[in-house]
């Protein structure tokens, strides 16, 4: 599981991929966020639970977006391959910690000839989006109110409470269910990921376009994790370092299929050899019985066959 998390984070954390995801899913394809405007933030934060102990939580990817000389946004991305009914609780925990860190942030300034730490007054928003790669639909809460059990029903008490309880909404983007128009808006390697998922998970005929993969190693490791197909990682040595020019998605899939055929041939060869050995063993037992070397009962036991099956061979 740790290796899967690393592969997902390594790919999505690439600045060009991260910016591309936000530009398409949040800004509708407008090129608002650039890769050189992003810097990594510490994904770890602390919180105190009911046991009064300090606990640590880690989000997947967290970056600071700067533009026009100011901090525009603390942007986070969470990757999910399975639905999580507690996602609103997780996200509100991450975002709340990020806002809290802004309140506690200080800087050193010289005051009356002495260096002192003073609070930083700058404030900027936090936004976390969730990328969901699962095959089943996300039929789970996307906001805080829906998480409560039993759910808040329409009665006098809850009607009043709902006016005061802050509802926190989670932005879940269902990658296999993106439209073709959305997929075409991507400009980074994430386009190949989205194109693959929207076709394969919807039982469409997948014909890869000539998309060039810029980050081949990270891309292949991610595809291996998301699909469970080890061939994606195996072909890394075949296409990295040995290929001249640009590496495209169609080349990667050709190599994957070739490995699948080779593996099928190897399995067939192994099965054929095993069957041949088994047949040879049975024939030897038949000859030994006919020559009176061993009894029929012993031969039947050694062959793994029924008495009737062995007698037919005799």
N, C-alpha and C positions, 0 to 999 in steps of 0.2 A: 504493500500500500504506500510505503514511503517513497519507493521508486516512482510510482504512478504520480504522486503529488509533485515530485521534483520535475518530472517530464512536463506536466501541465503548466507548472509555474514558470519553468525555463522558457517555454514557447510564448505564453501570453505576456510575460514580462519584457519581451523584446519591445523596445520603444516604438518601432514602426508598426508592429502588430497591435500593441496596446492602443496607440492613437487611432489606428484604422478602425478598431472595434468601436471606440467611442464615437468617431465621426459618422459611422454608418448607423449604429443602433440608437445613439442618443441624438445626434444632430442630423439624422436623415440623409446622410451622404455628403453634407457640406464639410469641406476641409477646414475645420476650426482648430483642431488640436494637431500640433506637429511633433515629430519625434524628438527634435532638439529642444522642445519646450518642457520636456518631462525629466524629472529626477526621482530616483528611488527614495522611498520613505521606509522607516523601520516598521515592519509588519507586526511587531510584538507590542502588546499593551498589557497593563495590569488592572485588576479590579479586586475589590474586597467583597467576599460572599458572606452569607449568614454566619459562617464559622469564624468570622473576623480575621481570617488568614488572607494573605495576598496571593492571588492566583494570576496566571499568565494566559493570555489568549493570543492566537496568531491567525491573522487573515492571510489569504492567498497572495495577492499582489496589491501593492499600495504605492501610489506615485503622487508627486506634487506637480501641478500644472501651473507654470508661470507665463505671463504674457503682459506686454505693455509695462514692464517693470514692477508688477505686483503679483502676488499669489492669487490665482484665479480659482483653484479648486484642489481639494484633496480627493483623488479618484481611486476607487478600489474595484477590483474584479474578483469575484468568487466563482470557482469552477465546480459544477455538480454533474455527476454521471447518474445519480439517483435523486429522486425528489426528497426533500427534507421538510417535514411538517413544522419544524422549529426554525426555519430560515429567518422569519421576521425577528425572532429573539436574538439570533446570532448577529444579524446585520445591525440591529439597534445597539447591540453591545459594542461592535466594532466602531460604528459612527459616533456613539456617545463618548467612547474613549478618545477618539480623535478630536472632538470638540473640547473635551476636558484638557487635553494636552495644550490646546491653544490658550486656555485660561492660565495654565501654569507656566507657559513659556516666558523666559526672561532673557535679557541681554545686559551686557556690562556697559555702563556709561560713566563718564567722569563727572562727578558732582562735588563742587566745592573742593576741587583738587584731589578727590579720592575716587577710586574705581568702585562702583556699586552695581549690584544687580537690580534691574528695574523690570517690571512687567512689560511685555510686548503687547501693544494695543491692537495690532492688526488681526482682523477676523475674516475668515473666508469659509465657504460652504464645503461640506463633505458629501460625496455621492458614491454609493456602492451599487454596482450592477452584478447580476448573477447570470452566468452562461451555463445553460442546461443542455447536456448532450444525450440525455436518456431517450430510449425508444418509446416508453410509455408516456402518456400525457402528464403534465404537472397538475394533478388534481389535488393540490394541497394549498394551504393558506399562502396568500401573497400580501397579507396585511395583518397587523397585530390583533385586531379584534377577532378575526376568524380563528386564532390560535387557542382561545380560551375554551375550556371544557367545564361544564357544558357551554355551548356557544351562547352569546348574548341574544336572547329571544325577544320578541316584541311584547314586552309587558311594561307596566308603569314604572317599575324600578329601573330596568335596564334602559328604557327610553331616556330617563333622566341621566343615568350614568354615561350613556353614549355621547351626550352633549359635552361631557367634561373629560372623558378618557381620550388621551391623545392617540390617534390611530397612526401607526407607522407602516408605510407601504414599501414593499420590496419589488424591485424591478427585475423580473425574471425574463430572460430572452431565450426562447425555445429554439435552439439552433436547427434541429432537424425539420422544424416547421416554418422556417423563414421562407419568404416568397422568392421566386427566381429574380425578381427585380431587386430585392434587397441583396441577394448574393452577388449580383453583378456590380454593386456599388463598392464592394471591398477592393482594395488595391494591394494589400499585403498578402503574405502566405496564408492568412486566415481565409481568404477566398476559396482556396483549394479545400480546406477543411469543411467549410460551410457547403460548398458545392457537393462534396462527397456525401455528407450527411443528409442533405435535403433530397438527394436522389436515392441512395441506398436504403435509408430508413423509410422511405415512402414507396418502396418497391418499383421505382422507376428504372428505366434503362440508363445506366450511368456511362456516359461517353465524356471522358475528361477533355477539357479544352487545352490550349497550349500554354496554360499558366506556368510561368517560370517560378521555381521555388528558390528563394534567396537564402533561407536558413535551413539547409537540407537536413543536417544532423538533428536539430531541435524538432523539425517537422516530422521526421520519421519516428522519433521516439514518442512524440505525442500521438501519432496515428496508431502506433503499437499499443499504447496504453488505452486509448479510447475504443479501439476495435477488438483488442485481445489477439490480434494477428501478429505473431512473432516475426513473420516474414518482413514486416516493415523495418524492423531494426536490423535484421540479418542482411538486407540489401544495402545497408549504409556503406559497407566496404566496396560494394560493386559500383556504386554511383558517385561516391565521394573520392576525389583524388585521381580516379581513373578516367572520369569523363572529361572530355574537352568541350568547352563552351558551356552553355546554359543547361541546367537540368530542369526538365519539365515534368508535370504530373503524369502525363501519358507514358513517359519513359519509366517512371517509378512503378506504375501499375503493370507495365509489360514485364519488368524484372520480377515483380511479385508473383505474377501468374506463371512465369517460367519456373520459378522456384517451387511453386505448388505442383506443377506437372512433374518436375524432377523428383520431388518428395513422394508423389504418388507412384512413380515408376519404382523408386527404391522400396517402398512398402510392398508393392506387388512382387518385386523380385524376392524380397525376404519371405513373403508368404509362400511363393512358389518353391523356394528352397526347403522351407519347413514341411510343405506338403510332400515334396519329393523324398525327404528323409523319412517321413512317416510311412509313405508307401513302401519304401525300401525295407523298413523294419518289419512291416506286416508280411511282405513277400518272404523274408528270411524265416519268420516264424512258421509260415506255411511249409516251406521246404524242410525245416527241422522236424515238424510233426510227421510229414510224409516219410522221412527217412528214419523215423522212430527214435530220434534223439531226445525229444521232449514230449510230454503228454499234451493232448488237446486242451485239457483244462488249464495247464500252465500257460500255454500259448494264448488262450482267450484272455487270461488275466493280464498278460504282458501287452497284448495288443490294444486293450481298452475298448474292445468291441464286444457285442453280445455274442452268445454262443451260436445263435442262428446266423448272424452275419459272418462269423468266421467259418462256419460249416459250408456256407455258399462258396467261399473262396477255395475250400478244399475240394 
